[in-house]
Amino acid sequence: MNSRRISPRVVFVFTFIVVALLILPVTTRLASAQKQSTAEKPARSHAQAETPTAAENDYSKKIKEYTTEKFFLTELVDHLPMSDTVPSPDKVLGYIVGTPNKLTYSKDLYRYYRELARTSKRVRLFTAPEKSEEGKEQILVAVGDEATLAKLDRYKDITAKLADPRRISETEAQSLIGEGKVFYWASGSIHSPETGSPEMLMELAYRLAVEESPFIQAIRKNVIVLITPVLEVDGRDMMVDTYNYRKANPGKNAPGLVFWGKYVAHDNNRDGLGMALALSRNQMKTFLEYHPAILHDLHESVPFLYTSTGTGPYNAWLDPITIDEWQLLAYHEIEEMTKRGVPGVWTHGFYDGWAPNYMFYVANGHNAIGRFYETFGNGGADTIDRTVRAAVAARLVPAQSADGSCEMVAAQQCQSAAVSNTAGDELRCEQQGPVSAKLLS
């Protein structure tokens, strides 16, 4: 077995910024190709993307301090640019994203996003149609360049028309494709014990709004990023309460989180057909309002980062193009992260790709792309050693080559079914068990 020391910063950065920023340029390039424009160059590959050279600020220093292994960082997230007018998360919350022992209530998440929207014309905030079962609001955040957001209603109208070919001719469709923008929608924490995404999405929104590298500028210019900061609002706040109780009472038996919403636990992500929950209805209504090309659902369970394709059999009622796009996006991420020596990004051997009742089927069921991540979450904001079984460790941890440089073991990253569903289930169970304090050979 092998263990790695996993801090909240590792859970958050590794999943919700590093790879989210790697996947967005795929959409950027698709948008550029649709326009068939020679005047504008598509976004450059990640190896070419420029990194800001801003002086090391306090936030950037804490990123390095709170990230337990250097190979979990990349040039995209080893710093945070500072703005004179737009506050970073620490300026509002009093701590940086990924600070040990800190989880943020939904009201404070929303307080930050409202301040971000107030100070930046690149950010807009909307309230979801329905409140939660306990009467709490859910919000949606849009990030893009100022000129794009000024015409947001026009871009929504374009995607709505393109989503229904009965309403337009081929000629009109081509014209709309050339004019339109791609919506990319990231949705956080439908499962309340999976605590990372609500934290990291704040930093993602800030970075997209203020950073001026060509890489980020290309995203803002070509893509409208939608963010649902926390989908299960009721459960999120109960989880923060539970975590804070455990920290304040280390000698007492801590209660488990029995319900994540008022009526359900894990199966709030099985309501895609019944639409019995407010969160499910909000997701469907939001999808039908914006028609995003991609809905990206953020989860935590297995090491280190599973990017979804599924094992099959795939749902026969899905368009084959949708299933092909799952593969395109996943293997792009695996390739880009492996280039950077980031361990444990894999696909295939988890989830089947058939069941239509998951939340992200609001996209898959409407000829868009629904996809998800699973990462090795800690169920809170603690820094602990996480153990990985020997059977899969070689695919997930970097090895030292003879010359001392870091290289990836098994570069194909589970391209075969080597990490089976059974192995995935074992890892799910193991994360609830004891942890190891040292690396075991």
N, C-alpha and C positions, 0 to 999 in steps of 0.2 A: 504494500500500500504506500501511497504518497500523501503528504498533507501540505497544504499551502495556507499561509496566514492571510485571511480574507477580512479586510476592513470594510466599513460602509462605503468608503470612497471607491474601493475596488469594485464592489457590487454595482455601484451607481455608474461610475465612469466606464467600466468595461462594457457594460451593456447599453446604456441609454444615451451616451454621447458618441463614443468612439465609432460604433458601428452605424448608428443612425446617421452620422455625418458621412459615412462611407456609402451608404445606400442612396442618399439623396441625389448625388451626381448622376446616378443611373437614370433617374427621372429627368434630371436636367438635360442629359444627352438625348433622351427620347423626345423631350420637348423641342430641342434644337433641331433634331432630325425631322420632326413633323413640320416645322416651319420651312424647311428646305432653304434656309437662308445662308448666303455666303458672306453677308455683312457682319454676322455675329458668329464667333467661334464657340463651339461647345465647351463645357467645363473640362478642364484638364484632368488627367488621371491624378490619383492621389499622390503618387510618387513625385509628380511635378508641382503639386499644389504648394504655394508659398506659405510659410508660417510667419505670423507677426513677430517682429523683433523688439517688442516693447520691453522696457526694463522689468526686471523681476519684482513684481509687486507682492504685497502680503498675501493676497489670495493665491497667487501662483505658488508661493513658497509653501502654503498649507496644502495645496494639491499634492506636492511631492512628499510632504511630511506624512500625510494621511494615506498615501498609496503604498501598500506594503511591499510590492514587487515592482521594479522598474519596467519589467516587460509588459505590465498592464497599461502603461502609458504609451502614447504615440505623439507625433508632432502636432496632431490636431487638438489634443486635450491636456498637454503638459503645462499649460498656462491659461490664464484668462485675461483678455484685454480689459482695460479699464476705460470708463467713459466719464467725462466731466459733467454730463447732464443726465445720464441714464444710470440708475443704481444697480449694482450687482446684488445678488441675493443677500450677501452678508450685511449690506448697508440697511436693509429692511428687517431682516430676521435677527441680526446680531451674531450670526455664525455662517460659515461657508457650507455649501452643499457637501455632504459626506463627512461632516464633523462627527467623531465618535460619540455615541450616546445621545444623539439628537434626532428625533423624528418631528415632523412638522404637521400640525393640525390643518385641516382643510381651510379654516377661516384665515389662517396665516399664509397658506399657499395662495389663496385668492387675494389677500392683501398685497402680496408681492406682485402678482400679475396685474392688478389694478394700477399699482404704481408704475409698472413697466409700460402699460398702455398709456398712462397719463403723461409720461416723459418721453415716449418715443412714437413718432408717426409711422413707424414700421410695425407696430403692434396694435391689434384691435381685440376687444374682449366682448363676448356675447354670453347671454344666459340661456341655458337649455330650456326647451318648452315646458318640461315637468320638473317639479321638485321631487326629492327622494321620498320614500315611504315615511321618513321621520321629519319631513318638511325642510330639508336642506337643499340649497341650490347647487346645480352643477353648471360649470362654465365651459366655454370653448374659446380658445385663443387662436388668433390668426397672425402669422408673421410673414412679412414680405417687404419688398421695397415700397417706398411711399407712394409712387405713381401707381403701382399695382393695387395696393389696398384702397386707393381712391376710386378705383374702378371695380371693386370687389363684386358688386351686384352684376356687372356686365360679365365677368368671368363665370359667375354662378349660372347665368343665363346660357352661356356658351356650353358649359358642361351638361346642363340639363337637355339642351337640344341634341347634342351629340350622343347622349345616353338613349335617345329614342329615335331611331332612324326612320320611323314612320312619319315624322314631322318635318323632315328636311330632305332635300335632294342631294345627290352626290356632289354636285358643284358647290352647293352651300356648305356641305360638310367639310370639304377641303378648305374653303375660305375660313370657316370657324376654327379648324385645326391650326391654321396659320396664325390666327389672332389670339387664341386662347392660352391659358396657363394651366399647368398641372397642379392639382391639389394632392398633397401628401399628408395623411392624417395619422398621428401617433396618439394612442390611447393608453392611459396609465392606470394601473392597479384596479382591475376588476376584482382581483383576489386580495383581500385586505392584508393577510400575513406576508404578502409579497410587497415589501415596503419601499423598494428602491425607486421605482419610476416616478412617483409624485415629487420626490426630492430632485432627481436629476433633470426632469423636464423643465424645471425652473431655470437651471443653468443653460440648457439647450436653447430655450427661448431667448435668454439674454444674449448668448453668444451669437445667435443668428441675427439679432437686432443690432448689435454694436460692432462686431468684428468687421474689419475692412480688408481682409486678405482677398485676393482674387477668387479663391476657393469659395468663401462665404458670399462674396458679392454675386458670383454666378448662381448660387442657390437662390438668393433673394430675387434676382432678376428673372429667373425662369420658373420658380416654384412658389406656390403659396402653401406654407406649412401650417397645418391645423394641429392643435394640441388639446386633448382632453386631459387636464392635469391629474384628476382622480375620478374614476368612473363610479366606484362604489363608495360614495361619500360617507354614508352612515358607518360602514364597516371600517373605513380608514380612521375615523375619529375614535371608534371603539378600540382599534388596534393601538393607536397612540396612547390611549388611557391605560390599556393593559401593559404595554411596554414600560410606561412611566411608573406604574405600580410595582412591577418587578424590580426596576432599578432602585426604587425608594425602599423596598422591603426585601432585601436579599436573603434574609433568613426565613422568610415565610413561603408557604406553598402558594404559587402564583396561579390564578385562574387561567384557564384556556379561553380562547376566543370562540365561544360556542356558535354564535351567528355572526356572519360578516355583514349582512344586511338585516332588516327587521324580520324577514321570513326565511332567508336562505343562507347557506354557506357557500361551499365550492361550486355548487350547481347554479349559481347566478350566471355562470358561463355556459349553461345548457338551456338557456331561455330564448334561443334564437328563433325557435318556431312558435312557442306559446306566447311570447311577448307579454308575460304576466307582470314584469317588473318595470318600474319607471326608467331604470337605466337602459334596459333593452329598447324601450320605445323611444327614448331620447337618441340612442345610437341610430335607429332606423330613420327617425325624422331628420337627424343631422345629415345622414348619408344622402337622403333624397333631396335635401336642400342644396348640398354642395357637389354631389357626385364625384367624390375623390377617386383618383386612379388607384390609390393604395390606402388601405386601412391596416395599420400596424399595431397589434395588440401586444402589450409588454408584460411578461411573466417571469417567475423565478422558480426553479426546481432543481435542475441538473447542472453539472459542471461542463465547461465554464460558460460557454454560450452555444446553445442550440438555435440555429436559424431554420425556420420551418420549410420543409418540403413534404414530409410524410413518407411513409413506406409504401403506400398503396395497400389494398386496391383503392384507387381514386374514385370519387363520386362521378358516376357516369353522366349525371345531368349538368356537370360543369363543362364549360367550353374548354377544349384542349389547349387553347391559347393561354387560359388562366393558369393551368397546371404547368405549362411550359415556362410561364413567367415566374412561378414559384422557384423553379430550378435556376433560372437566369439570375435572379436577385440573390439567392442563397450562395451560389458558387462564386458570384462576384465578391461577396463579403468574405468568404473563406479565403479566396485568393489574396485579397487586399490585406487582410489581417495576418495571414501567414507570411506575406512579404515583410511585414513589420516585426516578425518574431513574437506576435501575440499568441499565446497558447490556447488550445482547446476550443476553437471555433469549428463547429461541425454541423452536419445535417443528415437527413434520411432516417436514422434509426430511432425515431420517437414520433408517436402519433401516426394515424393511418392516412388521413387526407380524405376520408369519406363522410364522416358524421356531419350533417348539415345544421345541427342545433347550436353550434358555437356562436358566440357573439359576432365574430368577424365574418360570418356568413352573410351579414347584411351587405358586405362587399362582394364576396365570392358568388352569392346568389344573384347578383346584378351585373355580371360580366366585368367586375372590377377585380382587384387583387386584395384578398385578405391573407395576412401573414402574421406570424408571432415569433417572439423570442422566449427562450427559457435560459435563465442564468442561475448561478450557484448562490442564491440569496441566503441571508443569515436570519431572516425572520425578525429583524429589529434593526438596531444601529450599533451592534457590538462588533468588536474585532476578535475573531476566533480562528483557530486552526481547523480547517476542513479536510477530511480524509477522503481520498479517491481510491477506489479499489484498484488493485494491481492490473486487473484485466483490461481496464480502460485507461490507466494512468499514462501509458506510453503514447496515447493519442492526444493527451490533454496537457502534458507538461513539457517544457523545453529540455533538451539534453545538451551537455557540453561536448563539443566535438574535440578532436585531438589537438587542434590549435587554440582551443579555449574560447572560440566564438560560439555564440548561441545559435543552434539550428533546431528546426522542428523535427520531431520524430513522427514518422508516418505522415508525410506531407499531404496525403490524400484526405486526411481528416475525417475518417469514417465515411468515405465515399461509398464503400461497400456497406453491407449490413452488419459490419463487425460489432458495432455497438447496437445490440438488439433491444427490442422493447423490454425484454426481461432485464437486461442490464440497466436500462433506464429506471425500471421499477425498483431495482435494488438500490440505486443511487438515491431515489426519492426516500426510501425507508431509512437509508443510512444517515441522511442529513439530520434526522431526528435523534440519532444515537450519539455515542460518545465521540469526542474529537481527540486527535492526536496532537501532542505538543512539539513534535519534531518530525523532520522528514525521514521516512523509513525507506530503506532500500529494499 
